[in-house]
Amino acid sequence: MKKLGTLFSMIAMLGLLLSACGGGAAPATEAPAAATEAPAVATEAPAATEAPAEEAASLTLWVYDDGRLEVLKKLGGDFEAEYGVALNVEVVTLDEIKSAMSLGAASGEGPDLVIIPHDNLGPMVENGSAVEIDLGDKASNYLPNAIDGFTYNGKLYGLPLAVENIGFFRNTDMVPDAPKTWDEVAQIGTELVKSGKAESAIGIPDMTYNIYPLHTAFGGYVFGRDAAGSFTVDDMGMDKMAPALEWVKGLVDAGVVSATIDWEASHVLFETGKSPFIFTGPWALNRFKTAGVPYAISAFPAATEGGEAGYPFMGVQGVVINGNRPNVVLAQTFLTEFLATEENYQAIYDAEARPSAWKTIFEAATGDDTIGFNAAGVNADPMPSIPAMGFVWDAWAGAGNLTLSGELSAADALTAAEEQVLAQVKK
């Protein structure tokens, strides 16, 4: 409670500044009348300032999954004990969050804070609902790519909580040692299928997000960055993805991978011991453990011996402030002054073991699965959060399907996909 007075002073000062800026001439004309009625009016003035403070002494946080619900409620209680400000945590859908930060935000409705995956950030910044935050020296406590995920046009718009990426799974009975190159993966998988020990050389859940590490190993990417380090549509690298698509097409033509890419089928093949490899993420762990398939997770292979390993997209989850609510100062205090400590991040990690965005906690993580995912994602690039990314998925998936079906070459399919994205951006 020691910090409550200072905090409310900040809020009161902000309220006075906002009144001065937005109230027009009315407050100025009322001031002399108030002065002539002293001391009676003066003694009532503090009561008038108490109502806004009372209303401001509460924050609402929306989350789209309940994995951290209890720990956030507990931290909310600690925050209230220290600052006198209640934190109400509510579980809603991600669609409700996106709606509140677009349509609802414009009217000042909705929550004060939201937890989102970072790739939803761009539209919120563009429509003015997300508030820039300043971590100061505390920024050095975070993984650089986690900070990067919530940075938009060079400014930080969210407090990173956790990171996640896919990993390269292998069946350790079939493949004891992790392959170093994609040619080695193709050779091992093909031999296992040809010998009758497997039905598919590798599990491919989709032709976009999950095989991105294959593309990056061969030099492909979606969007490059401008001089300020922000993703830009002026540098698209989809036309550089052809070698990776040709790698998959080679396995299809050899009859060791199905031309019909199916997320569920690829996971079933791996968990039943009928595929030696799969690209997938932490969401598959429970089903693999339940199935009892022996597995290990490692970094992704490189295109050539001694080359750079392919890297996946990194997803970053973090907290964003709704700038259209009246409690921005309170929300900033909650994030930067209270939540951003190693102790609180450790509590969040202990409640749900997603890799932490807090550097020391991430580096100290133990367990084979966590170590494997961290190795696979050490150079992971945050998924672009610019609005143009929304146009990429269908065009990208279409290019993969056209290539595997033989309707277009990989190069032609990807060139067409890139043109499709740019045409939609121009609209």
Buried (B, 14 or more C-beta within 10 A) or exposed (E): EEBBEEBBEBBBEBBEEEEEEEEEEEEEEEEEEEEEEEEEEEEEEEEEEEEBBEEBBBBBBBBBEEBBBEBBEBBBEBBBEBBBBEBEBEEBEBEBBBBBBBEBBEEEEBBBBBBBBBBBBBBBBBBEBBBBBEBEEEEEBBBEBBBBBBBBBEEBBBBBBBBBBBBBBBBBEBBEEBBBBBBBBBEBBBBBBEEEEBBBBBBBBBBBBBBBBBBBBBBBBBBEBBEEEBBBBEEBBBBBBBBBBBBBBEBBEBEBBBBEBBEEBBBBBBBEBBBBBBBBBBEBBEBBEEBEBEBBBBBBBBBEEEBEBBBBBBBBBBBBBBBBBBBBBBBBBBBBBBBBEEEBBBBBBEBBBBBBBBBEBBEEBEEEBBEBBBBBBBBBBBBBBBEBBBBBBBBBBBBBBBBBEEEBBBBBBBBBBBBBBBEBBEE
